[in-house]
């Protein structure tokens, strides 16, 4: 009798937890996919979705062994949320071929961390700049989009690419008072650029685009860097304190929460403007960006919604990590295109020269 009572209580407890999980999971995937702004909390929901998927899978397996008929709850939720599973799922690794078809456009995208390097590679700025330039150009891309690119009156970094890329568009998001130092995003092209525009965000940074002409085709190339959490060294130390349950971990968690909340608010506004600008394009579109947000986020869904395809998902490129810190599966950098393109191949390459990884894609216009 006591055993039956314990089993009954255990079953009801797990069933209640499963129902609660289903409600939170379905509400989360609905809110991050919503076409209108909902609020900063959707940013946290986007980060939580992969863990909610994992919990759903655990419940699914549990019920299959304990009482198969109750596995239907998690199964239905996972079927409804299949798109969220797809964007974070493991992809089959395929080698990136050095050669491409003559009609393909090879695109390189990279947040280069202001040429500062990482770890042991961070000494010798002149060496780092040359290494970054060589690492990109050895892949022979036709278009290069870089975030956190900088220029100064003393150092013309455009010259690192000018020989093979005679056309470029650089727009500064940050500069010192004299204007002698500037930092922002840049687009380099082998082919002529006929139109450029910088679309400033209401808070900081901007969206750039350049119309590139190749033969009879004109393509609009976008690049942008969306608001980051702006974590500093003490914030990363705070994350360690939270994990270790230290006394000052509470204050550290409050500071981190405030920075994340502010970034989610900014990115929500930025994503809406990006989406609006892309929708206005009369040319085929390619978007290279550091969203500072994951594929399960409101930012990602707002920008890609029914308009853009993700080269990572089309090109099959492994687990998808593009940023070296915080998580081994953090994909926050993207090469996207509209459906005028076929994605031929895609790769993520860790050159150990930035805290972000180099992205490459071969895209071909449909005729």
N, C-alpha and C positions, 0 to 999 in steps of 0.2 A: 504493500500500500504506500509506504513512504517513497519508494522508488518511482511509482506511477505519478505521485504528486510532483516530485522533483522533475521528472521528464515533461509533465504537462506545463509546469512553470517555465522550464527552460525553453520549450517549444514556443510558448506565447511570448516570452521575452525576445527571442531571436526573430520571431515573426514581426513583432512591433518595431524592432530595430530595422528590419528589412523594409517595412512599409515607410518608416521615417526616411530611410536612405533613398527610397524611390522618389518620394516627394521632393527632397532636396536636390537629387540628381536631375529630375525632369524640369524642375523650376530653374535650375542653373543653366541647363542647355537652352532653355527657352529664352531666358533673359540675355545671355551673351549673344544670341542670334537675333535679338530684337533690332529692328531697323531704325528705331529712334533712341536717343540717349535715355538711359534708365537711371544711372547714378554710379558713383565711384565704387560701390560695393561689388559691381559686376566684375571689376578687376580682380578682386579676391576670389570670386566664384570661378573665374577662368583659370586661376592657378590651382584651385581645388579639384577641378573636374577630372584630371588624370587619376587622382587618389580616389575619387568617388567611383570611377570606372573599375579600379582595382578592387575596391570593397564589393562592388556588384559582382565581380567575378568570383570573389571568395564566397559570397552568399550563394551564388549559383552552384558552385561545387559542393558547398555544405548541404544544401537542400537535395541535390542529386543523390547524395549518400544517405541523408537522414529521412527525407520524405520528398521523393521526386515531384509530386504534384505541386508542391509549393515553390519549386524552382521557376515556375512560370512568371512570378513577379519580377525577378531580376532579368529573366530572359526578355520579357516584353520591354523593359526599360532600356536594355542594351540595344535591342532592335530599333527602338525609337531614336536612341542617341548614336546610331551607327556613324554619322558624319563626324562626331567628336572623337569616336574611337579611331576612325580612319586617319585623321590628321595627326594623331600621336602614335599610331601603330608603327611597329618595326617594318622597315622597308627592305626588300632584297637588294643586297649590294651588287652593283655592276661596275666594272672598270670603266674609267673615262678615257675614251679614245683620243689620242692627240690629233688625229686628222678628222676633218669634218667635210660635209658636202659643200660644194661651191655656193649653193644658195642659202646655206644656214648662216645665222647670225650668232657668233660666239659672244656671250655676255659674261663679264667678270664683275663681281660685287664684293666689297670688302670695307669693313670699318677698320681703319688702319691705326687707330689710337694715337693720332697726331704724330706718327713716325717715332713713337717713344719706345717701341719694343716691349718685351716682357722678360722677366726673370734674368737669366744670365745674358740674354741677348740685348738687354737695355743699355749696355755701355757702348759708347762710340756712335753718336747720332748720325754722322755722315755715312757710316757703314750700314746702319739700319735702313736709312732712306734708300740707298742703292739696293740693298737686299729685298726690300719690299717691292720696289719698282721691277727688279729682275724676276722676282717670284711671280708677279702678275704677267709680265710681258713674255715670259718663256712659254706660257700657254697660248699665246697669239690670239687674244680676244679681239673682236672687232669694236666692241663698246666696253668701256670701263667706268663703273660707278663707284666712287669712294666716299665714305662718311668719315668725319673727324679728320678731314684733310686741312692742312694749314699752309699759309704763305706769309712771307715777310719781305720787307724791302732788302734785307740782307741775303735771303735765300729764296730763289725762285724754284719752287718744287714742280711747277708746270714743266720746266725744262727736263725733268726726269723722264717725261713721257712724250715730249714734243716731237722727237725724231719720227716715231712710228704713229703718233696720233696728232696730226696737225690741227685738229679742231677740238675745242673744249669749251665748257661753260662752267665757271666757278662763281659761286655766290656766297658771301660771308654771312654767317649767322652771328659770329662774335668777332669783335676787334678791340684793340686798345684805343685810347683816346686819340692818339696821333694817326691811327690807321696804318701804322707800319707793320702790325701783325694782324692777320685775319684767319679765321677758322670757319669751316663749313663743309658743304658737299660739293663734289665736282663730277662732271661727266666728260669723258674723253671719247673721241670718235675717229675712226679711220676715214669716215665719209663726211661730206659737208653737212654742217648744221645751219639751217635756214632761219629758225625761230627759237628764241629762248625766253623763259619767263621764270621769275622767282615769285612764289606765292607765300607770303609771310603768314605764320600762324598767329592767332590772337595773343599768345603768351610768349613763345620763344621759338627760335629756329624757323625752318621753312621747308616748302616743297619746291623742287626744281624740275623743270622739264626742258627738253631740247628736241626739236624736230629734225630728224636725221634723214638725208636723202641718199638712197642707194639705187642707182639706175632709175627705174620708173616708180620705185616704191618710196613712200615717206612714212616714217615710223616715229611715234612720240615716246621718248625715253624719260621716265620719271625716276628721281631718286630723292630720298629723304631720311632724316634721322629723327625719330619721335622721342619725346621726353623720357629720360631715364629716371631711375629711382634716385640718382645722385648719391649713392652710398659712398661714404668715405672710409678710411681705414678703421676709424673707431666704430663704424656701423658693422663692419664685418667682424670686428672683435666682439661687438654686442651680440651678434648672432651666435657666436661661440659661447658667450655667457648664458644666453637663453637655453641653448642646448645642454649646458652643464648645470642648469638650474642654480646659478649663482645669485647672491642677494641683489646685486644691482642689475640683474637681468630684466626686472620689471621695467625700470626706467629705460633700459636699452630697447625693450620691445615697444614702448610708447613712442620713442623717437623714430624707430623703423616704421611703425604703423603710420605715423604722420607723413613721412616721406613717401611711402607707398600710396597712401590715399591721395596726396597731392599729385603724384605722377599719373595715377589712374584718371583723375579729373582732367588733367591737361591732355592726356592721350585720347580721351573720349572726344574732346573738341577737335583735336588735330585729325583724328580718323574720319570724322564727318566731313571736314574740309577736303581731305585727300579724296574721299569717295566722290564728292561733288565735282572736283576738278577732273578726275579721271573720266567720269561719266560725260563730261563736256567735250572730250576729245573726238575729233572727226577722223583721226588716224588710228591704225593698229597700235596697241599699247604694250609697253614693257615697263614693269615697276621693279626697281632694285632698292631695297630699304633695310634699315635697322629699325624695326618696330619697337624694340625693347619690350616685346610682349609675345606670349606663347600662342600657338595655333588654336588653343581652346578659348582665347580671349575675345572680348567684345571688339577690341581694336582690329584683330585679324578678320573677324566675320563681317564687321562693318565695311572694311575696305575691299574684301574679296567677294562679297555677297553677290552671287549669280552673274558676276562680271569678269572675275579673274580666276585663272587656274594657277596652282602652286607647282612650280617646276620640280620641287623635291618629291611631291607625291606622284607626279607623272614620270619622273626620271628614275625613280627607285634608288635611293641614296643612303641606305643604312639607317642608323638610329636617329640621326638628325641633329646632333649637337652642333651649335654654331658659336657658342660662347663658353669660355673655359672655366668660369667661376660659378659658384652657387650650386649647380646641378649638372650631373653627367648627361642629362637629356634635354638641356635647355636650348630650344630652337627659337631664336628671336630675329634672325636675319633671313631675308627672303628674296628670291627672284620669282616674280609673278608675271603673267601675261594674259591678255584677253584670249578669246577662243578663235582668233584669226591665226593662231600659231599652233604648230605641232612641236611638242617638246621631244627632242631627239635624245638628249642625254643630260645628266646633271651630276655634279660632284661637290662635296664639301671637303676642303683640304686644310689641314692644320700645318701652317708654315712655321709655327712657333715664333712669329714676329709681331703678333698682336694678341689682345685678349679675345678677339673674334677670329673666326676662321674664314678663309677665302671660299667664295661660292663661284662655281662655273656652270654655265648652261649653254647648250646648242639649241637654238630655236629656228624653225623654218616657217615662213609665211605660207599659208594655204593658198593655192591658186584655183 
